[in-house]
Amino acid sequence: MCPKKLSLKNFDIHTLDKELIARGAEESWAIRFNFDTTGTYAREEMIDRLKEIYDQQNVPSINPELEPFTFEQIIKVMHRKIDILQKGRGLRGEDDRRDYNQIKDSRIKKNADSVAMICLKDNLIDKGNGFMEIRTQNYGKTFYLSGSEPFFDQPVLKGYPATGFLIGEDRIATAGHVVCDNRKENLRFVFGFRKKSKKKIITEIPVNDVYCAESVIFSQCKRSGNFSDWAVIKLDRKVTGHAFSVLSDEKINFDQPVYVMGYPWGLPLKYAPGATVQGIMDAFLVADLDVYCGNSGSPVYSTSTNKVVGIVVRGDNKDFRWDGNGYRSFVYPQAFKRGIPDGAECTLASEIIGHMK
């Protein structure tokens, strides 16, 4: 029997991970987490070191407080703790993400002004003074990140994050699965969550910059076929004080420069240039974008025209990996795997244009 006052929830991921390694879970990185099947040198060294120190038959636990718990119980809790780290994307090459206050080009800044964070209504607190406060927590501590990870000390949304962008005075475009996976009554569209200056991040938003969904005008969330995934939502009122992005059905070319804006993991608005188109399919393009969970619905802009050519909808499940001191953003070593375009999949803006005519 486990002690009543002791819960596995009180132990951090890394304490539990070391315990499982010491008990002989050499393959747990791939099997338990289904997260990073390549492993890391730091983890392999840790396993070898623990094997030398501990006799696993005579000392089944390296932590006396964990000894009463079974292998299966620890794995179950680890699954819960790691679950939110299994739904993301990752980096392609250098980390090009920048904060709003670092954007210099007025055309890009205008596009940034059209991008909204999508969250659930429970993620906001009505202050009663004309402002809504975004429920946040510390990014680095929440995701057990390495201290050198960018944006470590920034606030991150406490709850479900996604991205949308204004395409008309009362129209928001986003990924179709954002609407399919959530009741529209629970969604909120928030403008202005961003880093305004070097020391100022806006987390209290004027009530006038928070919108509800009146109706879903059109949506697709195909799990097969051409995998078209997008939605257009009518807001409860016209948006004031914000520009809107222009959709483009221009021809997309391989290696065409693009950039993306959104709310990775619910961080303040991020602008990420430096990407290129790696492939063009029937209803989506593939680009080596720096995107994460939370970027679903993010607009992808042509660098030359600053018009929207795609919407981020899918990506690999490898946002972070363990480096021995904490989790760090996963960096993909190359743009292609076995000749297949590799990157974030983005529904073509022409899909929306074609259906909205």
N, C-alpha and C positions, 0 to 999 in steps of 0.2 A: 504493500500500500504506500502511496506517496504522501508525504507530510501535508496536512491540510493547509498550513500557512505558507507553503512554498509552491510557487507556480513557475512553470517554464516560461511564461510570458515575461517574467522579471529578468530573464537572462538575455543579453544581446546576441545578435546573430553570430558574432565571431567566437564568443564563448561556447555556444552550442556547436558551431562548426568544428572547433578544435576538439571538442569532446567526441564527436562522431568520427573524426579522423583517427583519434587515439584508439577508438574501438574497432578500427579496421575498415572504415568506409572509404577506401582508397578511390573508388570510382564515383563518389557521391556528387562531385561537381557536375558530372554529366547526367547521372541517373536521378538524383534527388531534385535538382533544380531545373533540369532541362533548359539550362541557361547559357552556359559557355562550355561547349564540349571540347574545346581545345585545351582547357586548363591554363595554369600559369606556372612559371618557374617557382614563384614564391610558394605556391601551394605544394608543389612537388617536394621542395626543400623542407617544408614544414612536416610533411608526411614522413620523410626519411628521418628527420631529427626526432620526431616523436616515437618512431619505431625503435630507435636506438635507446631512448630514455625509458620508455615504458614497456613492461612485460604485460602484454594485453591479456594473458590468461590469468595472471595473479592480481593485476591491478586493472580491472575493467573500466574504471573511471579515473580521469585525471583531476576531477573536481568532486570532492566529497559531497557537496550539495546536490550534484547531479546523479550520484550513484543510485538513488532509489528509482530513477526514471528509466524506462525501457528505451531501447534503440528506436522502436516504432513511435513512441510518444514524442521523442525529441524531433524525429523527422517530420511528424505531423505539424508541430509548432513551427519548425523551420520553413515548411511549405507556406504557412500563413504569413510569416514575416517577410519572406522573399517574393511573395506573389506579385506585389506592385512593381517589382523590378523585372517582370517577365512580359511586359506589354509595350515595348518601345521600339526605337529605331537605332540611332547611333551616329557616329561621325564618319565623314569620308575625307580622309587626309587631315589637313589642319583644321582646327576649330575656328570657324569664321564668324561665330555668333557675336553680335554687338548689341549694346543697349540703345534705346531710343535716343538718348542724349548724344550718342556718338555719330548719328546720321547727319551728314553735312549737305547732301543733295536735297534740294527743296522738293523735287519731284518724288523722290523716295519717301521723304518725310510726309508728303501729302498722302501717299498710299498707306503709310503706317497709321495715319489718322483714321483710315477706314476699317482697320482691323480690330475686332472685338474678341475678348475672352468669353468663352461659353462655359458657364458653370451651373450648378444646381441652386435653386433658391435658398436652400439651407446653408450654402457657402457664404451667404451675405448676412450682415447684421445691420438692421435699421437703427441708426443712431438717434433718430427723432429730431435731428437738426437740419434736415435737408441733405444728409449724406448717408451712404451705405458703406459699411466697412467690410472689406474682403477678409474672410477668415484665413489666416496664413500661419505658417510655421517655418522654422529655419530649414532651408534647403539641404545644407550639408549634413546636419544632425539627423534630419528625417530619413535620408537615404544612406546614412552611414558612409558618406563620401570621404575620399582622401582630402586632406587639408589643402592640397594644391589644386583641387578641382575648381574650374572657373565658376564664379557666382556662388561660392560656398556659403557666404553669409547673407545672401539675399532671401527675402521672404518668398514662399511658394504657396500656392493655393492649397488649402486644407480640404481636399475633396476632388471631385471629378473635373478634370480640365479638358477643354477642346478649344478650337479656334474657328472663327467665322469672319466674314468681311462684307462690308456694305457694297451693294451693286445698284442701289437705287435709294430713293428717299425713305422707303420703309421696307426694303428688301435685304435680307442677309443670305449669303451663300455659305455652305459648309459641306462637310462630308455626309453622305446619306446615312451612314451607320450611326452618326451622332444622334440623328432623329429616331432611327429605328430602335436604338438601344435605350432611349429615354423618353418618357412622356413629355410632350411639348409644354404642358402646364408647369413642369418642374424646371424648365430651362430658363436661364437668364443670360442676357447679352450685355456685356460690360465694356464700355469704352474708357480708356485712360489709365489702365493699370500698367504703368511703365516707369522707367527711371527718368525723371525729369532733369536732374542735374547730377553732378558727381556725388553729392551726399543726400539727394532727395529721391525716394521712391514713393510714388503715390499709391496708397492702399485704401484711402477713404475717397470714395467716388460720389460726385453729386448725383442725387436721385434722378435728375434729368438725363444722365448718361447711362442709366440702367434700363433695359427694355425687356419686355416679355414677348412670347410668340403668340400671335393671334391665330395663325393657321399655317399649315404646311402647304405651300402652293404646288410643289412638285418634289418628288424624291425618288431616288433609285438606290438600291443597295444589293446589287447582284453578286451572289457568291460563286457564280459560274458564268459561262458564256463570255461576254466581253468585259465583265467585272466592273461595269459602270457604277460609280458610287458618288452620289452628290445630292444635295437638297437645296431648295430655295424656300425661305421662310418669310412670311409677312409678319412684321412686328406690330405691336399693339398701337403704335403711333409713328408719325414721321420723325426721322432722326434730324436733329438740329445741331449745327456747329461741327459737323464732320463731313469730309469729302467722301466720295465713293469711288471704288476701283472700277476700271473699265475692262470688260471681258473681251478677249481677242480670239478670233478663229483663224489667225494667221497660220501659215504653214510652219510646222516645227521641223527644225533640222538637227541632225546629229551634231553634238558638240556645241550646240547653241548655248550661250551664257544665260543663266537664270539666277534669280535670288528668291528667298522665301522669308515670310514674316509670320510670327505666331507666338504661342505660349508653351514652350517645351516644359513638360511636367508642371505647368501652372506657374512658371517663373514670370516676372514682368516681361513685357513685349520684347522679343528678340528679332533682330534683322540679321540674316545670314546670306551674304553674297558668296561669290567664288565657286558656284556650282555650274555644271553643264549637263545638257541632255545626253543620256547614255543609250537611250532606246525609245522608239515610238511604236506603240501597239495600236490596236483598233480604237480603243476608247480611253487609253491612258498613255502617258509618257513616263519614262524612268529617268531620274536625275540623281546625281551624287550629292544630295542635299544634307545639311547638318540638321536633322530633325529627330524628335523624340516623341514618346507618348505625350499627348497634349497638343501636338502639331496637327492632329487630324482636323481637316477643314482649312488648313493654312493656305493662303493664296501663293501661287508660284508665279513670279513676274518675269517677263522677258527683260533682260538687262538693257537692250537697245530701245525698246518702246515703252517700258514701264507699264505694260498692260498684262492682265492676268492670262496666262496660258494653261494653267493647271491648278488642281486642288489636291493637296496631300491626303492620301487615304490609306496607304498600306506601307509597311516596312518590316525588316527583320526584327526579331525579338531580342536584341542585344544592346540595350542602352548602356549598361555598365558592366564592368568586370572587376574582380578583386585583385589588388596589386600588392597585398601583404600588409598594407597600412590602411586600406579603405577602398571603397569602390571608386573607379574612375570611368570616364566616358569611354565606351568601346570605339576604337579607331579601326576602320576597315583597311586592310593593307593594300587593296587594289580595287579598281573600278569594275573589273570583269572577273567572273569565275567560269571557267570552262567555256568561254565565248558567249556566255549569257549576260545581257545587260544587268548590272547589279546596282541597286539604289532604292530610293523611295519611289513608290508608284503613285502617280498623280493623275486623277481623272482630267481629261482634256476640257478646257473651257468651252470648246466647240460643242461638247455634249450638252451643256446648258443652253447655249445659244440656239442650237438646233431644236430643242424641245420648247423653248420659250417664245419662238416666233409665232 
